[in-house]
Amino acid sequence: MDDTGLPPSWEVRHSNSKNLPYYFNVTEKISRWEPPTGTDTEKLKQYMATHHSTSSQIPATNRPEGKIRAAHLLVKHRDSRRPASWRESKITRTKEEAMAIIKNHEEKIKSGSVSLGELAMTESDCSSARKRGDLGFFGKGDMQKEFEEAAFSLQPGQMSGVVETASGLHLIERLV
């Protein structure tokens, strides 16, 4: 079996209700959405990108009325609403460091060397990374105001500049 980078007794499982992977300690019988302390985050990133990402596409004809579909890449910082992610159990970077990281991601995407979805699988601090950053369909009032305004202002195929919310810094790509 591939090395997940998780500490002993921890394994990656899949939530049927949320359709996302989570972390389960088989000894203590506890589960969590963020990786446990002691995780090798580089090994986990590679494992998750290989085993728990999808590139499923929902046809535009299935678009619910008044909703759009977008993907994003999130870089959190220590002042984010919840400074933890599947990549890091405690995020300590400053907002300025997070901005430098996301600006670098933006340059890579704009250069065409990588897509937002490809980069999100290993670099996004959102659990949607497993789905190439795809958030599915959402309508007005479903997301944080700054995120919603940016996403709804995009045309399908367009990517936003850096968008700041209480969750952190985002690059948003409108899919449908």
HUPE-V23083 format. One line per field, one symbol per residue. ss: DSSP state (@ for helix, = for strand, . for the rest). psi: psi as a letter, one per 30 degrees, with the letter a starting at -180 (. if undefined). burial: I if it has 16 or more other ideal C-beta (glycine too) atoms within 10 Angstrom, else O. Layout:
# HUPE-V23083
ss=???
psi=???
burial=???
This chain:
# HUPE-V23083
ss=.........======....======....===........@@@@@@@@@@@........@@@.....========...................@@@@@@@@@@@@@@@@@....@@@@@@@@...@@@@@..=====......@@@@@@@@@.....=...===..=======..
psi=kkkfgllkfklklkkeefhlllkkjfefhlllflklkgkjeeeeeeeeeefhllgkkkkffgkkkgllklllkkjllfglejillfekfjkflleeeeeeeeeeeeeeeffgflleeeeeeffkgkffefhggkfaklakfflkeeeeeeeffllkfkklakkklffaklkkkke.
burial=OOOIIIOOOIOIOOOOOOOIIIIIIOOOOOOOOIIOOOIOOOOIIIIIIOOIIOOOOOOOOOOOOOOIIIIIIIIIIOOIOOIIIIIIIOIOIOIOOIIOIIOOIIOIIOOOOOIIIIIIIOIIIIIIIIIIIIIOIIOOOOIOOOIIOIIOOIOOOOIIOIIIIOIIIIIIIIII
